[in-house]
Amino acid sequence: MLELGEAGAGKGEVPVLRDGEPVALLRSTDFWKEGSVAVVGDREWVLERRSGGALVGRWAVDPEDSARFRAVQTSMWRGSWCADLEGTVVDLEPVSWWKGTYRCSTGGTPVAEGGSTGGWSPRPTLTAGDDVPLDAQVYLLWLLLVLNRRQYGVVYAVAIGGVVGGSS
């Protein structure tokens, strides 16, 4: 299971943990544009909202208009999203609005589940199978963070250190 750790000493930096061990880092870049940078291994990802509302991820060395990962909302009423993870289509459907949990499936088969740590300062979690690459898992965790922030507002982002964005 991946989860966001506590905000570190660096403003707007939050570790991504798997079983308590850091596997990536999320760093805020722009609060209002929902921008972040994810560092996974030796690769840096730029995660951002594009005009039209798509939430995309690209390697920092890729052209600015490219997207390796791309999520678009498919139903505002149901809160569902569709993500293209380098050719693998993953549908995200809310399981519980109250808890901010999502089911991620490919062709109707569950591949991941998004949840939260609970408590006063909940942080998103993602439980995914080994067949989902770590880069894609970090992107999905960031996507869940953005969706939860939108649902719960600015207070949620501040409670977890402003990693969705914030002044850097």
Secondary structure as GFF3:
##gff-version 3
##sequence-region A 1 168
A	DSSP	beta_strand	2	4	.	.	.	ID=ss1
A	DSSP	beta_strand	13	18	.	.	.	ID=ss2
A	DSSP	beta_strand	21	30	.	.	.	ID=ss3
A	DSSP	beta_strand	35	40	.	.	.	ID=ss4
A	DSSP	beta_strand	43	49	.	.	.	ID=ss5
A	DSSP	beta_strand	55	59	.	.	.	ID=ss6
A	DSSP	beta_strand	69	75	.	.	.	ID=ss7
A	DSSP	beta_strand	80	85	.	.	.	ID=ss8
A	DSSP	beta_strand	88	96	.	.	.	ID=ss9
A	DSSP	beta_strand	101	106	.	.	.	ID=ss10
A	DSSP	beta_strand	109	116	.	.	.	ID=ss11
A	DSSP	beta_strand	124	128	.	.	.	ID=ss12
A	DSSP	alpha_helix	134	152	.	.	.	ID=ss13
A	DSSP	alpha_helix	154	159	.	.	.	ID=ss14
###
